[in-house]
């Protein structure tokens, strides 16, 4: 997807806006570590792509919506890597925030990024302030209770969970917030874009489940086989590897079909096909789990 330079500039500006004399330097460092260097930036790219398709008329507000979504995503990764959850040592190919800066600063960095996300929206809303309440509601629903990413993480603490509810909250909710916020930042109705975001988010989570089984930690930049080790629900455990691959393809087809009628519809569908190839490359169907334990778990699912 395009606009990566635009996203990076907006993220740097957002963190610079809350930096200054008197701030705790290690906390500032931990926040920078959480946000840079970039991952795929798929969520903020969705914000910009939808805004463009809807006739973007306020680039500053669109940038702020993209920044808010990405900072909230980064915060969730920082908290997800903590010892009380995944206890992950790496993220994006380097030490996770909790490994590089310690558990206490990781907690605080995640918290500060959540606040920074809402600050970015507030600073940019002056030109079209009437759009701010809707944007705040959309972003908040994608993050909080009852169906946002916080709820998705909380399902890991419950004795029983429905897999699709878990994955929709953990991943799908913020993707839906990204597509809907892109429309709102351009002054368009967000609801037609909800289904696209939800399906793409679900597909992204299924792809993550697949790569956790057959992926390479160095290539992915994070540990693999964590669903098995932590006894977490996943699509590969429920359907097996072949079933998960079929589910991924089904969701990507539904995502492409869910693109609303708009001037940029053809380009949007091309981006979805590109993303499908990136998430699950051609030939992955021929790869099988790399460890006996992973193979047993997948076949037993």
Secondary structure, 3 states (H helix, E strand, C coil): CCCHHHHHHHHHHHHHHCCCCCCCHHHHHHHHHHHCCCCCCHHHHHHHHHHHHCCCCCHHHHHHHHHHHHHHHHHHHHHHCCCCCCCCCEECCEECHHHHHCHHHHHHHHHHHHHHHHHHHHHHCCCCHHHHHHHHHHHHHHHCCCCCHHHHHHHHHCCCCCHHHHHHHHHHHHHHHHHHHHHHHCCCCCHHHHHHHHHHHHHHHHHHHHHHHHCCHHHHCCCCCHHHHCCCCCHHHHHHHHHHHHHHHHHHHHHHHCCCCCCCHHHHHHHHHHHHHHHCCCCHHHCCCCCHHHHHHHHHC
